[in-house]
Amino acid sequence: MSGKKTEHSNSQTTRRRAALGYDARSERRTVRGAARRRKARTKLWLVAGPAVALIAVVVVLLVLLGGPSEESAVVVTSTTVPLAPTGGADLLVIEEGGSTPVFVVVQPRDDGGLVLALPGITLLKTSEAFRTLSEMAADEEGALLEQALEQELGVDIDAKATVPWPGLRAAMVSNGVTDLPAASLVSSDSVAGQVARAMLALLEAGGTESR
């Protein structure tokens, strides 16, 4: 008797699904399609690997300087693939209102010259997981940030300094930098680009040294 009730219930369920336009094959195709999309996204991420770990757009300014009498040749490019400069570099952590919206890597002119600005929301791969620069900067140990940048950029971070944005911006103003970012920074690729250009102008004006 119970078997007949179960069969009758299944029959009713089938009729209701048919009335609602339910198609088991369509559902299976949808499920398989979603699974394929998840697998494709995972595969893409794994293939990208450490070489494309900078998810946010990175604004790079390469300062190729010859002798003192030669003019600076500045190449501006946007890429998600980090460059691999050689030599050492300094790291400036720009702080404002308790947050760290922008990070700047500065390489001395003798080593080729590099001003690299990254938004704080930039993701880098660590030994444990992907983390943003701002998250790593907030880490009490502090070494994780330098290690992640060294691994991705192929440089040695010789020194790190936390710089309040109001003070740095004031130094830019006093040294005649005109293309200034806003008084309040946000973590974005466009703002990072402005900061990089302003930092380049400040360095060329002699307002600060990378060492």
Buried (B, 14 or more C-beta within 10 A) or exposed (E): EEEEEEEEEEEEEEEEEEEEEEEEEEEEEEEEEEEEEEEEEEEEEEEBEEEBBBBBBBBBBBBEBEEEEEEEEBEEEEEBEBBEBEBBBBBBBBBBEEBBBBBBBBBBBEBBBBBBBBBBBBBBBBEEEEBBBBBBBBEEEEEBBBBBBBBBBBBEBBEBEEBEBEEBBEBBBEBEBEEBBEEEBBBBBEBBBBBBBBBBBBBBBEBBEBE
